[in-house]
């Protein structure tokens, strides 16, 4: 039996926010899932089709937080769906979002502050601390799974 090696790679980048959803061309807006709300968090999640994924990636320019969920199995990338996700306000300890990302892309508007984002996949929890301010944060949760190695 081949062992499974799982690890998570977290990457983030910050950039300035430049556009708004109104600036999104109609060809993208037509495939953008509706914005949802959980408390003070406004979010869009999905990417089930290529058009929907492109629409969310385009809209992400107007959201301070973008999360991406991927798994690399033996060098082949795969988008992840229904990833359990929790966002906790570090100042209050309060969970401000508790749900699932419907697809590999999750974009959100949160009040300025420090947060801990925790994603769960395949019996693994991975967390990333981040600060929401005037720019954007993009966090990629990338699980690597190697099923090709043998252990003697």
C-alpha positions as semicolon CSV with decimal commas, in nm:
position;residue;x (nm);y (nm);z (nm)
1;X;0,000;0,000;0,000
2;X;0,132;0,343;-0,091
3;X;0,140;0,606;0,184
4;X;-0,023;0,941;0,133
5;X;0,178;1,251;0,212
6;X;-0,025;1,564;0,276
7;X;0,107;1,909;0,334
8;X;-0,033;2,257;0,295
9;X;0,135;2,548;0,133
10;X;0,004;2,891;0,224
11;X;0,084;3,189;0,009
12;X;-0,045;3,540;0,039
13;X;-0,003;3,865;-0,142
14;X;-0,123;4,217;-0,071
15;X;-0,218;4,471;-0,335
16;X;-0,424;4,787;-0,346
17;X;-0,797;4,775;-0,422
18;X;-0,869;4,953;-0,750
19;X;-1,209;4,860;-0,895
20;X;-1,567;4,790;-0,796
21;X;-1,823;4,529;-0,895
22;X;-1,991;4,796;-1,108
23;X;-1,668;4,812;-1,311
24;X;-1,691;4,442;-1,399
25;X;-1,779;4,395;-1,765
26;X;-2,128;4,248;-1,822
27;X;-1,979;3,933;-1,978
28;X;-1,831;3,850;-1,633
29;X;-2,125;3,976;-1,424
30;X;-2,356;3,734;-1,606
31;X;-2,170;3,439;-1,450
32;X;-2,097;3,586;-1,107
33;X;-2,276;3,407;-0,820
34;X;-2,482;3,638;-0,597
35;X;-2,316;3,803;-0,302
36;X;-2,418;3,644;0,029
37;X;-2,394;3,771;0,386
38;X;-2,309;3,618;0,721
39;X;-2,313;3,886;0,988
40;X;-2,079;4,165;0,876
41;X;-1,912;3,945;0,614
42;X;-2,020;3,986;0,252
43;X;-1,887;3,706;0,032
44;X;-1,904;3,525;-0,299
45;X;-1,796;3,166;-0,333
46;X;-1,782;2,926;-0,624
47;X;-1,591;2,863;-0,941
48;X;-1,783;2,552;-1,042
49;X;-1,744;2,631;-1,413
50;X;-1,466;2,808;-1,601
51;X;-1,691;3,109;-1,667
52;X;-1,795;3,134;-1,303
53;X;-1,431;3,100;-1,190
54;X;-1,326;3,378;-1,430
55;X;-1,609;3,601;-1,306
56;X;-1,509;3,552;-0,941
57;X;-1,141;3,613;-1,019
58;X;-1,241;3,938;-1,195
59;X;-1,467;4,045;-0,905
60;X;-1,195;3,965;-0,649
61;X;-1,034;4,299;-0,731
62;X;-1,316;4,463;-0,530
63;X;-1,284;4,240;-0,223
64;X;-1,010;4,271;0,040
65;X;-0,985;3,893;0,086
66;X;-0,950;3,620;-0,175
67;X;-0,907;3,256;-0,077
68;X;-0,819;2,980;-0,323
69;X;-0,841;2,607;-0,248
70;X;-0,637;2,356;-0,451
71;X;-0,494;2,010;-0,418
72;X;-0,194;1,879;-0,609
73;X;-0,210;1,501;-0,648
74;X;0,114;1,359;-0,789
75;X;0,184;1,686;-0,973
76;X;-0,168;1,728;-1,114
77;X;-0,359;2,032;-0,983
78;X;-0,722;1,990;-0,880
79;X;-0,969;2,253;-0,760
80;X;-1,139;2,180;-0,427
81;X;-1,508;2,229;-0,353
82;X;-1,709;2,240;-0,029
83;X;-1,406;2,327;0,183
84;X;-1,507;2,397;0,546
85;X;-1,390;2,744;0,638
86;X;-1,380;2,955;0,954
87;X;-1,280;3,319;0,989
88;X;-1,218;3,442;1,344
89;X;-1,176;3,804;1,454
90;X;-0,852;3,805;1,654
91;X;-0,952;4,111;1,861
92;X;-1,278;3,963;1,993
93;X;-1,224;3,589;1,940
94;X;-1,562;3,586;1,766
95;X;-1,616;3,365;1,462
96;X;-1,736;3,602;1,187
97;X;-1,775;3,334;0,919
98;X;-1,841;2,964;0,961
99;X;-1,939;2,774;0,649
100;X;-1,810;2,617;0,330
101;X;-1,660;2,756;0,015
102;X;-1,882;2,625;-0,265
103;X;-1,587;2,614;-0,500
104;X;-1,217;2,682;-0,524
105;X;-1,268;3,061;-0,494
106;X;-1,396;3,256;-0,193
107;X;-1,389;3,636;-0,189
108;X;-1,503;3,841;0,109
109;X;-1,547;4,189;0,250
110;X;-1,473;4,209;0,620
111;X;-1,431;4,506;0,853
112;X;-1,070;4,620;0,896
113;X;-0,888;4,415;1,155
114;X;-0,681;4,105;1,222
115;X;-0,827;3,763;1,147
116;X;-0,735;3,397;1,152
117;X;-0,862;3,196;0,855
118;X;-0,883;2,820;0,906
119;X;-0,957;2,574;0,626
120;X;-1,018;2,203;0,673
121;X;-0,953;1,935;0,412
122;X;-0,894;1,561;0,430
123;X;-0,848;1,550;0,811
124;X;-0,611;1,850;0,807
125;X;-0,670;2,199;0,949
126;X;-0,455;2,484;0,822
127;X;-0,466;2,841;0,948
128;X;-0,339;3,174;0,820
129;X;-0,326;3,499;1,016
130;X;-0,398;3,811;0,815
131;X;-0,480;4,178;0,850
132;X;-0,761;4,336;0,652
133;X;-0,684;4,698;0,577
134;X;-0,689;4,918;0,269
135;X;-0,533;4,659;0,035
136;X;-0,609;4,304;-0,071
137;X;-0,492;3,970;0,064
138;X;-0,487;3,658;-0,153
139;X;-0,432;3,332;0,033
140;X;-0,386;3,005;-0,152
141;X;-0,448;2,691;0,049
142;X;-0,269;2,425;-0,156
143;X;-0,263;2,070;-0,027
144;X;-0,002;1,842;-0,179
145;X;-0,070;1,473;-0,194
146;X;0,193;1,227;-0,310
147;X;0,067;0,873;-0,361
148;X;0,361;0,760;-0,575
149;X;0,626;0,693;-0,307
150;X;0,679;0,354;-0,145
151;X;0,797;0,304;0,210
152;X;0,993;-0,015;0,282
